Amino acid sequence: MSDTTQLEAWVEALAGELGIDTAEVDVEALLDIARDAAHSLVRPAAPITTFLVGYAVAQGSSLEDVSDSVRELARRWVEEMPG
């Protein structure tokens, strides 16, 4: 099973287990957010960031707005906190 197929199967299974409609899960956006966090800070920032993004979306923020905020913060973080 390829990584992509395995990821898709995992998302389907996990979403089903959690009662989430997979049509509402933007996997690519979440992977982009995780990548930005991992590359701008440290790798462990990725899961924490995606959790906080999900929490913000669950409270009513749009994924697009939250993604933009994360991307901007990560950009500033790199500029202001080198190393």
C-alpha positions as CSV (number, residue, x, y, z in Angstrom):
1,M,0.0,0.0,0.0
2,S,1.5,3.4,-1.0
3,D,1.9,6.1,1.6
4,T,-0.8,8.2,-0.1
5,T,-3.3,5.3,-0.1
6,Q,-2.4,4.4,3.5
7,L,-2.9,8.1,4.5
8,E,-6.3,8.2,2.8
9,A,-7.4,5.0,4.4
10,W,-6.3,6.3,7.8
11,V,-8.2,9.5,7.4
12,E,-11.3,7.6,6.4
13,A,-11.0,5.2,9.3
14,L,-10.2,7.9,11.9
15,A,-12.9,10.3,10.7
16,G,-15.4,7.5,10.8
17,E,-14.3,6.5,14.3
18,L,-14.7,10.2,15.4
19,G,-18.0,10.8,13.6
20,I,-16.5,13.3,11.2
21,D,-17.6,13.8,7.6
22,T,-14.4,13.4,5.5
23,A,-15.8,15.9,3.1
24,E,-15.0,18.5,5.8
25,V,-11.4,17.4,6.2
26,D,-8.9,19.3,4.0
27,V,-6.0,16.9,4.3
28,E,-3.7,18.9,2.0
29,A,-4.3,22.1,4.0
30,L,-3.5,20.3,7.3
31,L,-0.3,18.8,5.8
32,D,0.7,22.2,4.6
33,I,0.2,23.7,8.1
34,A,2.1,20.8,9.7
35,R,5.0,21.3,7.2
36,D,5.1,25.0,7.9
37,A,5.2,24.4,11.7
38,A,7.8,21.6,11.5
39,H,10.1,23.5,9.1
40,S,9.8,26.9,10.8
41,L,10.2,25.7,14.4
42,V,10.8,22.1,15.4
43,R,9.2,18.9,14.2
44,P,7.1,18.4,17.3
45,A,5.4,21.7,16.6
46,A,3.5,20.0,13.7
47,P,1.1,17.8,15.7
48,I,0.5,20.5,18.3
49,T,-0.1,23.1,15.6
50,T,-2.6,20.9,13.7
51,F,-4.4,20.1,17.0
52,L,-4.7,23.9,17.8
53,V,-5.9,24.6,14.2
54,G,-8.6,21.9,14.6
55,Y,-9.6,23.4,17.9
56,A,-9.9,26.9,16.4
57,V,-11.9,25.5,13.5
58,A,-14.2,23.6,15.9
59,Q,-14.8,26.9,17.7
60,G,-16.0,28.5,14.5
61,S,-12.9,29.9,12.7
62,S,-12.5,29.0,9.1
63,L,-9.7,26.7,8.1
64,E,-8.6,29.2,5.5
65,D,-8.3,32.1,8.0
66,V,-6.5,29.9,10.6
67,S,-4.1,28.5,7.9
68,D,-3.3,32.1,6.9
69,S,-2.6,33.0,10.5
70,V,-0.4,30.0,11.1
71,R,1.5,30.6,7.9
72,E,2.1,34.3,8.8
73,L,3.1,33.5,12.4
74,A,5.5,30.8,11.1
75,R,7.0,33.3,8.6
76,R,7.5,35.9,11.3
77,W,8.9,33.3,13.7
78,V,11.7,32.5,11.3
79,E,12.5,36.1,10.8
80,E,12.3,37.1,14.5
81,M,13.7,34.0,16.1
82,P,16.5,32.7,14.0
83,G,18.1,29.5,15.0
